[in-house]
Amino acid sequence: MGLVVFRNADFIIADKPHGIPTVPLKGQEAEGTLLGMAAAECPEILSVRGHNPWECGAVHRLDTATSGLVVFARTQEAFDHLMEVQKKDLLEKTYEARVVHDDRLRGFDPPAFRLGATFTIMSYFRSYGPKSKEVRAIQDIKRADTPVLYTTYATYAGQDIMHCMITRGFRHQIRAHLAWAGLPIDGDPLYGPCTSPAATLALDCFKVGFPLAGGERFSFSKI
């Protein structure tokens, strides 16, 4: 099986490896990105007018260091529908993270571990550090980059394993939120105790779900 793990007439789902960007930057070619690799199997995604012209049919993005499922629209009609779905916070993305315990960025106290228990992390975000490479979870809307309150639903899935679901996402949201809870992701050189830029971030988007145009709910999971 190639990178494309699901396809129908309207969209495809590709499984992004760690270390490659989802889409190119402005002015760059799609080669070497998930968009370019997925287009080798389904070239029609390049004909869709996306968030930006160079992003084509990409419905959402993952950080370069994050692996997992990304949805690409095959038609303009499907893309426009999925944009409306996202605006209504109905596109759910669920990630698995292997975490470590570190209090360096802790500002939120999660409940004690209980298998299957879910808790909610909510914050605004502001850019942080040299060249704004990082973000910080904050409670003061006046200091935020955007007046949007972002939410991560975190579930204890096993010892040091968290499942995190988001709808609307901010850059590094899950990474920063888990670090804020004292549970940074293993291998994270920005928010965890790991200092190696070559480390593999233990974060993978394993499930996506959203309503189809006909109203029925679609869900796809790797596990």
C-alpha positions, 0 to 999 in steps of 0.5 A: 500500500502507498501513502494513500490509505483511503480513497473515494470519489470525493477525497483521499486520506494519506498517511504522512511519515515523520519529517516531511511537510504536509504542503510546500511553502509559498513559491516552492514545488510540491515535490518532497511534501505529502501533497506531492507524494499523494498527488503521484497516486491521485493527481486530481488533488492538485486541481483543487483551489485550496486555503492557498493556491500552493496547498491545493486539496489539502483540507488540514495540515500536520506539523513536519515532525508529526506523522499521521492521517491527512485528508485531501479533497479530490473535487472542489465541491468536496473541498468546499464542503469540508471547509464548512465542516471545519468552520463548524468544528466538526472535523475531528482529528485524534492523535496518539502521543507517548508522553514523559513527565516534566514540569518545565512548562507546567501551568495546568494540573491534569487529574490523576491517572485513570485509564480511559479518563478524559480531561479538557485543556483550553487556552489561547496561544502566543508565539514565543522564542527566537523567530517564534519557533514555539508557542505558549498556552496562556489564559490572557486573551490580550496577550494572545496571537488570536482571540480563539480559545483552543481546546484539546480533549486528552484521554489516558489511553495507557501508561504514558500514552495519551489520545488527544482529539482536536477540531480547530487546531493551532500550530503545535497545539497538542505539543504545547497543551500536553507540555502545559499539563506537565506531560510533554511528548517524548522526543520533543526538542521544543516543549519537552526535556529532549534537546536533540533536533533529530529526535523522532516526535512520538505524535501520530494522528491515527483517526479522522472523522467528519460529516459527509455532504449527505449528513452521515458520519464518516470515520477512518482509523489506523488502529 
